[in-house]
Amino acid sequence: MNENSINDQRTADNQSGKMKHRHIIERFVITGRLQLETPAHFGNGDTDALTDMPLLLDEVDRSPLLTGASLAGALRAYLRERELGYPSESLREQSGGEFEVVLLGGVRGDDEGAQSPLIVHDALGVAADIERRDGVRIDPKTRTAEDDKKFDFELLAAGSTFDLRFELFISLPPGKEVSSEAYRDQRTRLLSALATALNGLAKSEITLGARKRRGFGQCRVDEWTVHHYDLTTRHGLIGWLVEGRKTEGVSLDGSIKPVTSESIAAALGKEVKLLPDNRRRFHVQAEFTIDGSLLVRSGSPDSGPDLMHLHSLRPGRKPVPILAGTSWAGVLRSRATQIAYTLGPAASRKRADQLLNDIFGPTEIKSWRRARSGKNTVKASRLEVKESEIKQGLLLEQTRVKIDRFTGGAFESALFSEQPLFGNDATRLMLDLSLRLSASENDEARQRQEKAEIGLLLLLLKDLWTGDLPLGGEIGSGRGRLRGVKAEIDLHGHPWSLAQNAAGRLEIAGDRAVLQDFVTALKEELHHV
C-alpha cells in the first residue's frame, strides 16, 4: 500500500460522497483451533431438571458454543491489564487502554467511541467429554458443608476444541489527506494489539468461562493461519469476495496464499511486535508430596467404590487424579481466616474481613454491598489458583464399616467402600497460585496492604509445607496432609527458592529478611484499628 493509492482512494470517495463510511483497505482473516487444557464451564444462565449449571449448547446440532461476545470480552480484559496493569478497583471503573480501544472499540459509557475493527465469530466446539462436578460451601468453623449450599455443574472436559475465526479490517485514518506514514502507524498498532491478544490465548495466559481464577478454562492454540487481502487490488478484492467458496471443487481464492505459524506475530508480519507486559503479581509454585493419603470426593460414581478421589480428563489421556482449584481456594481461605483472627485483636475483625475479601473476594454479595453503602463494588477474587494434577499416586480401595457406639458392633446397613489416593516418595502435586497486585506503586496505603496480603499467603504456604493444613475429606482420620519438597516464589522479578534437603532442613535462596518483613506487615495491618 503506497501513498498514491491511499490518496487516490480518498479522492474517489470524496467525489462519490461516501466520506462518512469507513474506507477499508485491507482485511486479515485469522483462524486457529483452541484446545482446553483444563475443564471449562460456558453456561447458558439457566438450570434444568438434572443440573444446576448446564452448558451452553448450539440450538441446531447441540454442539458446545463459545460466543464471540465472551471471547471478545476476554481479549479486551487481557489487553487492558497487559497495558495498564491490574487496577486497584473494579475494571469497570477504569478507563480503557489505548490498544484495547484501538482494537475493540470504545469502552462502556463512551458514547463517542469508535466501532471495533475486529470481528469475533461464535465458535462451535467438539466436546472430548462432559464432566459433572459437585460444589459445596464449607463452614470455616466446623469444616462441614453448610445447609442448602450444595450445587452441581457441567464442564467441558479438557481436550475439547473450538474452531476460532477472527476478521480484522484496516481502514484509512480520518482526515482529507492521509500520508503513508500515518496509515502504516495505525496498521502497526492494530496488528500489534491483535497479535498480543491472540498470543495470550496461544500461551494459556487467557482463561475462559466461569471460575477461571480457580483453574477452569485454561486453553491454548498451537497454530494460526492468516489470510491477507489487499482490497485496493483486483486480485485481493476478488479473493476476499469469494473467500472460502468453491466452484466445481476448485477454490476460487486458491491464489491467496495463507501464512501458517505457531507465532501469531510472525504470521501477521515481520514488523508486528507484542506489547510490553505491565502486570504485577506475587507468584508461588510449590511442589508437595502426599504424607499418607488424600481423598477429595468426586460425584456419586455409577460403579465402583462408594467414595472415589476426584479425577479429570486431560488431553490425550485417561482421567487423572487431581486437586481442584476450588478445593485449594476453599482450604486456603478457611485457614487464612483463622490466621487473621488469631494475629489481630478482636477489635480488628472488620479489618481482617476486609483483608480476606480483598484477596479471595466477598463470601456474601449482599452483605458486601451493604457494607459499601449499596454501591455495586463486587469484585472477583484477586487470587488465582490452578488445578493440580497428582502424579505417581497409588489408588487403593478400602472397605469400612460404621460402629455402633452402644454395642461396639457393626452398625447395620453401614458398610461402605472408598478409594483414596496414597502417596509415596515419588508422588508430586503442584500448588500454582498468583495474587494480582495494583498497577500503582505510588499508593503507600495500598502497598502496605499488599505486603500484608503477601505475608498471609506465606503463612499459608508454611502451614501446607509442614503438614499443618490438611486437604480434602476425612482429615480427622489423618488424611490430606502434605509435605513440602520445593517452591519458587516471585514478586515482580524478585525471586526466592525454598527446598527441603536430605536432612529435613529448609534451605532458602534469597533475602529471608524481606520474607519476614511481609509477615511483620501483616501483623501491623491487623493491629491498625
N, C-alpha and C positions, 0 to 999 in steps of 0.2 A: 504494500500500500504506500504510494508516494503522495507528495503534497499536491501535485496537479490533479490526480484522480479524486482526492478529498474535496478540493475546491470546485472541481467540475460537478461533483455530486451535489455540493451545496448550492451552486448556481442553478442547476436544473430544478432543484426542489424550490428555490426562491421563485423561479418563473412559473412553476406549477401551483404555487400557493399552498404547499404542504409543509410549511415551516413548523407547524405545531406538532408534527409527528416525529417520532424518533427515527433517526437516519441510521438504520442498521447496516453495517459494513461487513462484519464477519460473524460467523456462528461457529461455536465449538459444541460438539456432541460428545459427552463423556459417558462411558458405560463401564461397569465393573460388577463383580459378584461378591456380595458381602456375606461372610460366614460368621455365625455366632460361635464364640469361644466358651461362653457360659450361657445358661438358660436366660431367657428374656420373656417379659410379660408386656405385650401390646394389647391393652384392654379395650373393651368396647363400651365401658362405662355403665354396664348393666349387670344383672345377675340372672341366672337361670335356675332350673329346678335342681341341678346337680352340683353347681359350682358357684361360690360367692363372687369370684372374679374370673369370668371366662375370657378367652382370647378374642381379638377382633379378626373376623374371617370375611373374605370376599363373598358377597351375596350370590354370585353366579356359580363359581366352582368350589367354594368353601376353602380356598387356599388362605394361608396366613397373609395378613395385609399389614404393610408398613406404610403409613400415609406420608405423602410428600410434606404435609404441614409439620408432622412430628420430626421428620428428618431435617427440614429447613430450620426448625427451632433449635435442634441440637447443634447444627452448624453455626447458627447465629451466636448461641451462648459460648461456644468454643472460641470463635473468633474474638468476641468481646473480652473474654477472660485472658486470652493469649496476648492481646494488645494492651489492655488496661490493667491486667492483674485481677485478683479476686477482690471484690468490693467489701467494704465494711458492713453495708446494709444489703437489702434485697436487690437483686439485679434489676428489678422493675423500677427502682428508684434511681438508677444510674443512667446517664445519657449514653447513647450508642457510641461505639468506637468508629474511627474513620473508615477502616476497611470493612467493618460489619455493614455500615450504611452503604458504602460503595457497591458491595456485592449483593446484599439482601434488602436494600431499600431502607426507607425511613423507619424509625422506631415507633412504638405505640405512643400516641399523643402528638406526634409530629404531623399536623395536617398538611404541611407543605413538603413532606418527604417524597422522594422520588420512588418510582416503581422499581422493583428488583429486576435486574437484567438476567437473573438466574432462574431458570425453570426447574423445579424439583418434582419429578414424577412420583406417583404412588408406585410402590414395589410389591409385587406378588411374590410369595415365598414358597419354598418346598420344605416342609417340616421333617426333620430327622425323626422326631417323635414328640409326643405331648407328655410332659411331666405334670404331676399334681402334687402340690406340697401343702402341708398344714402350717398355719401360723397361729401363734398364741401370745398373749401378753402375760409376762411373768411379774408377779408381785415382788418387788425388791426386798421386802421384809421377810416374807415367808418362803420365797423362791418356789412358789407353786403357781399354777395357772389361775388367772383372775376369772371370775364368773362372767359369762357372756362375752368373752374376748377371744374366742377361738374362731378361726375362719380358714378357708382353703382357697387356692387359686391355681390357675393353669399357667404353665410355662412352655414356651417353645424350647425344645431340647437343644443343647449345644450341637453344632454340625448343621443346623438348619441354614438355608441360604436364601438370599434375596437378590434379584437382578436389578441393579441400580441404573438410573438414567438421569443425566443432568444435561441441560442445554443452556449455554451462555452466549448471549449476543452482545456484540460490541458496537456501539453507535457513535456518531460524531458528537464531540463535546458541543455545548451551547455556544452561540456566537455566529456572527455573519461570516467570518472567515476563520478557518482553523489551520494552524500550522501542523506540519507532520510531527514536530516535537511534542506538541500538546496531545495529539492523538496517541503517539507512542507512550507517553506518560500515563494517560488514562488506561490504555491497553495493558501496560505492565502492572499497574496497580490492581486491576481486575483479575488478571491471571495469577498474580501472587496471592491475592486473597483467596481465590478459589483453590489454588494448589495447597495453601496452608490448611484450609478447612478439610479438604478431602484427604490430605495426609494424616490428619487427626483420626479419620475413620480407618485408614490403612494401618496405622500404628497402634490401634487399640487405645487411643487417648480419648476417644469419644465413646461413651456408653449410651445405650438406647433403652427406652421403655421405663417401666416402673421400678422403683427400688434400685436404681442404677448406682447409688452410693453404698449399696450393700452387696455388690459383686454381681448383680444381674446385668445382662445386656452388653457384656464385653464382646467386641466384634473386630473383624479385620477384613481388609481387601488385599489380595495378593497381587492383582494385576489390573491395570487400567488400559482401556482402549479409547483413543481420541480421534475423532473425525474433525477436520478443519475445513470450513467452506468460506472462501473469499467471494462475497456477494457482488463485488464490483466487476467480476469477470463472468463471462458467459458460462465457462466451464464450472465455476464454483456455484453459480446460481442454479443451473440445471441439476448439478449434483445434490444441492440441498432440496430442491423441489421433489426429486424422485428418491430421496434418501430412504433406504430400507425397502423400496418397492422392487419387484421383479416382473419381467415380461418374458413368457415362454422359457422360464428357467435361467434367464440371463439377467444379471444385476445391472441396472442402468447406471448406477453410480460406482461401478467397479473401478473406474479410473481415479476415484478419490481414495488415495491410499491411507489407511488408518495407521496411527502410531500406537504400538503396544509396548508397555513398560511397567516394571514394578514400581517405579517412581512416577507419581503424577506430575511433579515439577518437570522432570525430563520429558514426559510425554507432551506437555503443553508448550515447551520451547526452552532453548538454552538460556534465554535471558530471564527466565522465571526463577525467583528466589523465595524461599519461605520466610515468613515474617518472624522477627525475634520473639522469644517467649518471655513475658514479664510476670508470669505467675510465681508466687512464693508459697512454699509449703514445707511442713515438717513431715518427713517420710521415715517410716520404720519398716524394715524387712527382717523378721526374726524367725529363725528355724528352731523347731522343737521336735522332741520325740515324746512318745506316749509312755508315761510311767504307770504301767498297769493296763487298764482297759478304758475304752471310751464308747459311749452309747448315746448318740443323738437320734432320736426315734424318727423313722420315716412314717408315711401314712400307713393305713391299715393294709397289710400285704394280702394279695389274693391267695397265696400259698406260702408254705414255709413256716418259719417261726412266727410266734405272735408279735414279737418285737424285733425289729431289724434296724441296724445302723443305716443312716441316710446314704443313699447312692445317687449318682447323677451321671448322665451320658456325657462323654467327651468325644470330639470329632474323630471318627475312625476307630473308636474303641468301645468296648463294652462298658456298662455302668461301673464307675469307680467310687470308692468311699470318699466322702467329702465332709468338710465342716463349713456350713453355710455362713455367708457374711452376716445374715440376720442373727445367727447364733453367737458369733463373735461380738457383734454390737450389743446384743442384749446383756451378755455377761459383763462386758466392759462397763456398760452404763450402770449396772447394778453395783459393781464394786466401786466405781467412781463416786457414786452417791455415798457409800459407806465411808470412803476416804475423806470426802469433802466435809461430811457431817462430823467426822471424828477430829479432823485437824482444826476445824473452826469452832468458835463458841456458838452456843445456842442462838445468840442474838444475830448471828451472821447467816442463818439458814436461807434467807431470801437471796443473799449474795451467792451462796453455794448453788442454789437452784438456778440462778441466772447464769452462773458459770457453766453448769451442766447443760442447760438449754441452748447456750451459745455453741457448745461443742456438738451435742447429739441431736439438737432440735427439740421442740416442746413435746411433752408427753400428752398434754391436753390442749387442743387448739382453742377451745372456748375459754378456758382459764387464762391462756396466754394472751388472747385478745383483750380480755377484761383487764389484765394487768397492764396492758398497753393503751388503756383508755379507749378501747373499742376500735383502734386502728388495725387495719389488716396488715400486720407486720410478720406474719408467719413465714418462717424460713426453713429450708431443708437443712438436714444435718451437714455440718462442715467437715465431719469425719467420714472418710471413705474407707470401707473395709471390703476386701475382696474375698471371694470364696477360696477355700484351701482344699486342694486335693491331698489326700493322705496316702503316702507311698510306703510300700513294703510292710503294711499291716497284715495281721492274721485274723480272719473271721472264724470264730468258734461258736458253735451252738451249745447253749446251756439250758437245762430243764430245771425249773424251780417250782416250789410249792409254797403256798401261804400256810403259816402255822397258826392254829387256834391257841390263843394265849391262855385260855382257861383249862383246856385239856392237855395242851402240849403236843397234840397230834396234828395231822394234816387237816387243813380246812377243806371241807367237802366242795368239790367242783372249783377248786382254785389252783389247778395245775396249769402252768404256762411255760412256754419256751421263749428264749431270746437269743439274739446273735450279736453280741458286742464285738468291737474291734480291739484286738490285743496288740500291744506294741512290743518291739524288741530294739536292739541297738541300731538296727538299720532303718527303723521306721522314722519317717520325716513328714512334717507338715509345716507350712509356711504361713505366718501372720504377715499380711501386707496391708498396712494402713497408712493413711496420709491425712494431715489436718491442713485445711485451707487457711492461709494467713492473709491478712489485709494487704492491699496494694500500697497503702500509705505507710511509710516508715517514719513520718513526722508526728504522728499522733501518739504522744507519750502514754496517755491512759490506755489506749488500745494495745500498745506494745507491752505494757506491764501485764495486761490481762492475758495476752498471747503467751508470754513467758510462763504465767501460772498454768495455763492450759497445757503447755508442753510438760511442765513439771508433773501434772496429774497423769498424763499419758506415760511418763517414765515410771511412775509408781505402779501403774497398771502392768507395765512390762515386767517390772521386778516381781510382782505377785505371780504372774504367769510363769516366769523363769524359775522361780523357786518351788512351784507346785502348790502355792497357797491359794490359787484361784482356779477351782475345778470347772470343767465344762460339761454340758450335756446332762443326761439324766442319771439317777441313782448315785449321786455324789456322796450320799450318806453311807453308801456301801464301798466307798473307796474308788469309784470310777472317775474318769475325767481329768486326772492330774497330768500335767505336762512337765517336761524337764528341758530347760534351755540348752541349746547347742551353740548357736552363734547368732549375731544380729548386726545389721548395718543401719546406722542412723544418719540422716542427712537433714540439715537445716539450711536450705538455700545455699548449697555449696560448701557448708562446713560439716565434715563427716566425723563420725565416731564408729568404732568397731568393738564389739563385745564377743568373747569366746570363752567357752568352758574348757580348761586344759585337762590333761590326763589325771592330774592330782585333784581335780574337782574345784579348782580355784578360778575365779573370774578374772579374765585379762581384758583390760580396756585400752584401746588405742585412741588417743585424742585427749583433749583437755577435760579432765574429770571435774575441775573446779566449775566449769561452765555448766555441766550437767547438774551439779549441786546447786548452782545459782537458780536454775529453773525450779527446783523443789522449794528453795527458800522463797522464791517469788510467789509460789502457790500458798505457802503459809501466810505471807504478808497480805496477799489478796483476800484470803478468807478471814483474816483478823481486822481488815479495814472496814469498819461498820459505818 
